[in-house]
Amino acid sequence: MTGGLTDRSGIPFGTWQLRYIDWFRDLGFLEKPGVETKAAKDIARYLTEPIRVPGQGRPPGVPQVPQGTAPKNP
C-alpha cells in the first residue's frame, strides 16, 4: 500500500506530488531568475480587470450564457 502516492485514475488526490511541483513552477521556484512567472502574469492580468461590484452582473462585452446551456460536468 502506497498511501497518498497511488495514482487514482484522474482524481488529483493520488498525484499531489505532481501538483506540488506544478505549484512550485508557477511561483517561479524551479525557473531561472529573471523569468516572469505564471503567478506574476496572473496578478498583472487581475490588476488590469475592472472592479466588479456584487449584484451588477457581467461587465460589458462578456457574452451571456443562455439559460439551460451551462456546460455539463464530465
Buried (B, 14 or more C-beta within 10 A) or exposed (E): EEEEEEEEEEEEEBBEEEEEEEEEBBEBEEBEEEEEBBEEEEEEEEEEEEEEEEEEEEEEEEEEEEEEEEEEEE
